[in-house]
Amino acid sequence: MKPFQTLKSRLVPLPSENVDTDQIIPARFLKTTSKEGLGNVLFNDWRYDAAGSPKPDFILNQPDCRGAEILLAGNNFGCGSSREHAPWALADFGFRAIISSSFADIFANNCLKNGILPIIVDKTVLDKLFRLRAASAAIEVTVDLETQVVILPNGEQVQFPIDAFSRKCLLEGIDELGYILRHADAVACFEAARAAR
């Protein structure tokens, strides 16, 4: 995983509430165990018409969203089934962070394990960000994971919560297995001592 420290990006607004993982990536695309290429089917049923052509009015198909790395999402994002393919698709598309007023717990944990930072902000802050983005597609916000703040275009800083272990893993660009492997020598010593006892 790529370390996550500071991210400055434009926003992709998706104000719909209760977006479930089947809308993020429909079940028919879950046959793969590879993360590669899933960004192409992210929000597939909203993004493409029946012939497979991009719908120009869907936000991901709009030119001013290309290259943006922060998804601005409505409340209760990622609800529904616990499919890990949902954060895989978001990450493969290029998202590094998602800002919402709440996430489904399993989805948020899957994001953290796949290098995406789910940021919970107060609904008033979320509404403000949607208004700012509606006024200008060019606005950027900065996410500083070290200090756990989102810096708005006017310089206002908004704190967000994250558990210490997930924060450490994201900052260092490792997942849980990578964290354990860093302590492989200590684990081996412990096991050897335990066997001797």
C-alpha positions, 0 to 999 in steps of 0.5 A: 500500500502507498503511505497516506500522510497528506492529500490535497485534492478536488472533490467528487460529490455523490450526495446520495444517502444509503449507498450500498456496496451493490451500487458501488460494485454490482454483484456480477463483478465479484467473480474476480480475486484481482483488484486490478481493473475494478475501477472500470466497473465502479458504480457501473449501473449508474455510470453506464447505459444499457449499451455500455456507454458512459452516461454524461450526467453521472459525476464520474463521467464528468471531465472536472472529476478526472484525477480527483482523489477524494469522494464526497459521499452522502450519509451511511455510505457503504451499507449493505453486504460486506464485500471487499470488492467495493473499496478495491474498486474505489481504490483502483479508480483512484480514490484515496479518501472518502468524506461522509457523515457516517459509514457502515462499519464493515465497509469503513474497516475494509477501506482502512485495510485497503489504503482508503481513509474514511473520514467522518465529519459532522453533517453541517461540515458535509453540507458545507463541502457539498455547497462549496463543490456545487459553487466551484468544481475546482475547490480543493481540500487537504487531508492531513492524517498526521494531525487528523484534520481536513483543511477546507478551502478557507483554511478552516480545520476540521478534526476527524476520528481514526483509531491509532492502529489504523492511522499507523498502518495508513501512515506507514503504507502497510496492512495488518499482515505487513505490520505482523511481518515487521515483527516476524523476528520477535514472533519467532523468538516468542514461539521458540521460548514458548516451545522450550517452556 
